Amino acid sequence: QVQLVESGGGLVQSGGSLRLSCKASGFTLRLYAIGWFRQAPGTERERVSCSRSFGEMSYADSVKGRFAISRENAENTEYLQMNALKPEDTAVYYCARSCSEDATVWGQGAQVTVSS
């Protein structure tokens, strides 16, 4: 079965850190672009980051310098390290097998809550 399974969400204080995991099954993650998206209540979903198979990584302006992508290919897993978290980072975070919102494979979502 082709799927992405997320873990690592939780509650953290402003300025803290969390690391989200996105583990792929049924395909080789390193051969695909992976996007991270987030959606807060009452807002449109936005792209947080994009990692492409050749190694390019890009980030939304709102998270540049604070978030970082890494891949552990042996584990078929991509990680989103989130540092210096702000309350406005509070959202459900999704990984997807594409950097576009028309991706057909999505993780189940991980709730990230940042308290002030």
C-alpha positions, -999 to 999 in steps of 0.1 A, spaced: 0 0 0 13 34 -9 10 57 21 27 83 42 24 81 80 32 111 102 43 114 138 58 138 162 32 165 167 23 179 200 21 209 223 51 231 228 57 266 243 66 295 221 103 294 212 104 256 215 111 229 189 93 199 175 103 173 149 78 158 126 83 125 108 69 114 75 75 78 68 68 64 33 55 29 26 50 12 -8 74 35 -27 110 48 -24 107 82 -8 141 95 -21 128 93 -57 100 117 -51 94 153 -42 79 157 -7 59 188 3 49 199 38 17 218 42 -2 232 71 -37 244 78 -50 264 108 -87 268 116 -103 294 94 -73 296 70 -64 283 37 -39 255 35 -4 267 27 28 251 16 55 251 43 84 235 24 94 214 -6 121 189 -10 129 175 -44 145 142 -53 178 158 -64 182 175 -31 168 210 -35 149 223 -5 128 253 -3 107 270 25 79 294 28 91 329 38 72 325 71 94 296 82 127 303 66 156 301 91 134 282 116 124 250 98 147 225 82 140 194 61 161 162 63 158 128 48 169 95 62 167 74 31 175 41 48 144 47 69 124 59 40 115 89 61 116 127 58 118 149 88 106 185 94 126 201 122 107 231 136 126 255 158 118 289 174 81 280 171 56 308 173 19 306 182 11 314 145 27 281 136 -2 263 153 -18 241 126 -23 206 114 7 197 93 6 173 64 33 157 43 25 149 7 41 131 -22 43 162 -43 51 199 -37 17 208 -52 -16 207 -35 -30 183 -61 -8 155 -46 -26 122 -45 -8 107 -15 -10 125 18 -1 118 54 -29 117 80 -19 151 96 -1 160 128 -14 186 152 12 212 162 1 236 190 23 264 201 13 281 233 22 317 241 
